[in-house]
Protein backbone atom coordinates (compact mmCIF):
# COMPACT_ATOMS: atom_id res chain seq x y z
CA UNK A 1 0.00 0.00 0.00
CA UNK A 2 1.32 3.42 -0.98
CA UNK A 3 -0.13 6.46 0.76
CA UNK A 4 0.20 9.81 -1.02
CA UNK A 5 -0.12 13.19 0.66
CA UNK A 6 -1.57 16.33 -0.91
CA UNK A 7 -1.80 19.96 0.10
CA UNK A 8 -5.13 21.70 -0.52
CA UNK A 9 -6.48 19.01 -2.82
CA UNK A 10 -10.29 19.00 -3.10
CA UNK A 11 -12.10 16.96 -0.46
CA UNK A 12 -15.88 16.61 -0.59
CA UNK A 13 -17.93 17.14 2.57
CA UNK A 14 -19.28 13.59 2.40
CA UNK A 15 -15.72 12.21 2.15
CA UNK A 16 -14.63 14.26 5.17
CA UNK A 17 -17.70 13.19 7.16
CA UNK A 18 -17.03 9.51 6.42
CA UNK A 19 -13.41 9.98 7.45
CA UNK A 20 -14.40 11.70 10.73
CA UNK A 21 -16.87 8.91 11.52
CA UNK A 22 -14.32 6.18 10.83
CA UNK A 23 -11.65 7.97 12.89
CA UNK A 24 -14.03 8.48 15.81
CA UNK A 25 -13.92 12.28 15.75
CA UNK A 26 -16.97 14.08 17.07
CA UNK A 27 -17.88 16.45 14.26
CA UNK A 28 -21.25 17.60 12.87
CA UNK A 29 -21.24 14.77 10.32
CA UNK A 30 -25.02 14.89 9.86
CA UNK A 31 -24.73 18.49 8.62
CA UNK A 32 -22.82 18.25 5.33
CA UNK A 33 -23.27 21.98 4.64
CA UNK A 34 -21.45 22.75 7.88
CA UNK A 35 -18.72 20.22 7.07
CA UNK A 36 -18.44 21.90 3.67
CA UNK A 37 -17.96 25.30 5.33
CA UNK A 38 -15.31 23.79 7.61
CA UNK A 39 -13.39 22.60 4.55
CA UNK A 40 -13.98 25.75 2.51
CA UNK A 41 -12.69 28.10 5.19
CA UNK A 42 -9.65 26.10 6.22
CA UNK A 43 -6.37 27.71 5.25
CA UNK A 44 -4.61 24.38 4.78
CA UNK A 45 -5.99 20.94 4.08
CA UNK A 46 -3.47 18.11 4.07
CA UNK A 47 -4.95 14.82 2.90
CA UNK A 48 -3.64 11.27 2.83
CA UNK A 49 -4.86 9.04 -0.01
CA UNK A 50 -4.82 5.33 -0.73
CA UNK A 51 -5.39 5.48 -4.50
CA UNK A 52 -8.50 7.68 -4.83
CA UNK A 53 -9.75 7.03 -1.27
CA UNK A 54 -9.08 9.69 1.38
CA UNK A 55 -7.72 7.93 4.46
CA UNK A 56 -6.48 10.88 6.53
CA UNK A 57 -6.87 14.62 6.88
CA UNK A 58 -5.24 17.50 8.73
CA UNK A 59 -7.34 20.69 8.57
CA UNK A 60 -5.73 23.89 9.81
CA UNK A 61 -6.26 27.63 10.19
CA UNK A 62 -3.21 29.88 10.17
CA UNK A 63 -1.76 33.36 9.68
CA UNK A 64 1.37 31.78 8.09
CA UNK A 65 3.55 33.97 10.32
CA UNK A 66 3.18 33.06 13.99
CA UNK A 67 0.61 30.38 14.73
CA UNK A 68 -1.46 27.62 13.21
CA UNK A 69 -4.44 25.89 14.79
CA UNK A 70 -4.75 22.24 13.81
CA UNK A 71 -8.52 21.91 13.99
CA UNK A 72 -8.76 18.31 12.72
CA UNK A 73 -6.40 15.38 12.56
CA UNK A 74 -8.22 12.24 11.49
CA UNK A 75 -7.16 8.89 10.09
CA UNK A 76 -9.58 6.12 9.11
CA UNK A 77 -9.66 3.45 11.80
CA UNK A 78 -8.32 0.69 9.55
CA UNK A 79 -5.35 2.91 8.60
CA UNK A 80 -4.38 3.99 12.12
CA UNK A 81 -1.07 2.95 13.71
CA UNK A 82 0.77 3.18 10.38
CA UNK A 83 2.32 6.65 10.84
CA UNK A 84 -0.23 8.47 8.67
CA UNK A 85 -1.26 10.95 11.38
CA UNK A 86 2.37 11.75 12.13
CA UNK A 87 3.11 12.25 8.43
CA UNK A 88 0.07 14.52 8.00
CA UNK A 89 1.50 16.69 10.80
CA UNK A 90 4.99 16.58 9.24
CA UNK A 91 3.66 17.68 5.84
CA UNK A 92 1.70 20.47 7.53
CA UNK A 93 4.75 21.63 9.49
CA UNK A 94 6.89 21.56 6.36
CA UNK A 95 4.32 23.66 4.52
CA UNK A 96 4.13 26.18 7.38
CA UNK A 97 7.86 26.60 7.94
CA UNK A 98 9.83 26.88 11.17
CA UNK A 99 8.45 30.26 12.32
CA UNK A 100 4.90 29.00 12.82
CA UNK A 101 3.79 27.38 16.09
CA UNK A 102 1.32 24.52 15.71
CA UNK A 103 -1.31 24.09 18.41
CA UNK A 104 -4.45 22.00 18.88
CA UNK A 105 -7.16 20.87 21.24
CA UNK A 106 -7.06 17.14 21.86
CA UNK A 107 -9.93 14.74 22.25
CA UNK A 108 -9.62 13.00 25.64
CA UNK A 109 -8.92 9.69 23.90
CA UNK A 110 -5.95 11.18 22.01
CA UNK A 111 -4.13 12.81 24.95
CA UNK A 112 -1.42 10.14 24.94
CA UNK A 113 -0.98 10.24 21.15
CA UNK A 114 0.19 13.80 20.58
CA UNK A 115 3.32 13.69 22.79
CA UNK A 116 4.40 10.60 20.82
CA UNK A 117 4.55 12.67 17.61
CA UNK A 118 6.37 15.65 19.10
CA UNK A 119 3.70 17.88 20.65
CA UNK A 120 4.28 19.38 24.10
CA UNK A 121 1.35 19.40 26.54
CA UNK A 122 0.34 22.89 27.70
CA UNK A 123 -1.63 24.05 30.72
CA UNK A 124 -2.18 27.68 29.74
CA UNK A 125 -5.18 27.54 27.45
CA UNK A 126 -8.70 28.93 27.71
CA UNK A 127 -11.94 28.32 25.87
CA UNK A 128 -15.32 29.89 25.24
CA UNK A 129 -17.31 26.67 24.66
CA UNK A 130 -19.88 26.32 21.91
CA UNK A 131 -23.49 26.66 22.92
N, C-alpha and C positions, 0 to 999 in steps of 0.2 A: 504494500500500500504506500503510495506517495501522496503526501499532503502538500498542497500549494497554498501560499499565503498571498493575499492581495490587499492593497491599500485603496480604500474608497471605491471598491467595485460595487455595482448595484446588488442590493439584497432586498427581496420583497418582504413585506410585512408578514405574510403567511409563513415564509421561510424562517424569519426571525422568531415568530411565535412558536413554531414547532421546535426550534432549537432551544428556546427558553424552557419550554415544557420538558423536553428530554433532559436538559441539564439540571432541572429542579429549581430554576430561578423563579421567584415570585414576581411576575410582571403582568400587566393587564392584557393577557393573551386573548381574552374574549373580545377585546376592543381593537380590531385591526387598524382602524383609523388612528388611534392613539399610538399604536406601535409604529405606524407609518410616520407619524410626526416625530417620534423618538429617533427614527433613522434619518429622516430628512434634515433634522436640525443638529445632528451630531457633526462635529468638526472633522472627526476621523473615525473611519470604520475599517477595522482590520478584520479580514475574514479568512478562515481556514477551510479548504475545499478538498474533498475526496472525489475526484473527477468533477462532476457538475453538482455535487451535493454539498451544501454548506454544513460543516461539522463543528465550527467554532467561530466565535465573534468577540471582538473587543471594541466597544463603542465608547468614544471619549469626546469630551468638550474641553477646549483649550484656548489660551491666548497666544500660544506658540512662543512665548517669551519668558514666562515665569512658572506657570503651573498648568497642570492638566488633570482633569477629573475623569477617572476611569469609571464610567457609569455602569457598564456591563462587561463581564467576562464570563462567557458561557461556552461549554464544550459538551456536545452530545454525550449522553451517559456511556454509550458503547465505545466512545473514542477517548474517554478519560483515562488518566494514568499512562499516557503515551508522550507527554511533554508538549502537547498542543497548546494548553493554556500558557505555559511558560514561554513558548515561542511567540504566541500572540502578543504577550507583553514585551518581549524582546524586539519584535518588529515595530511595535508602537514606540518604544523608547528610542530605537534607531531613527525613526521618522521625526520624532520630536527634537532630538539632539540633547546634548549634555546640560544645557542651561535650564531645562524645564523639569520641575518636580512633578512626579506622578503620585496622585493620592486617590484613595477610594474608600467606600464604606463596605464592610464585609458582611455577608450573611453569617449568622451565628455558626452554621455548619462549615463555613470555610475559614474560620479564624486560624486554624492550624496550617492551612495551605499557604497563605500569602508569605509568611516568613521563610518557607521552604524555597520560594522563588525570588527572594531578595528584598521583600518589603520589610520595613521596620514598623512595629506596632507603636501607635501614638496614643496619648491620653488627653491631648489638648484639642478636642474637637467639640463642636456644638451643632445643634440641629433645631430647625423649626419643622416639626413633623407635618406630613400631609394630613389633611382633614379626613 
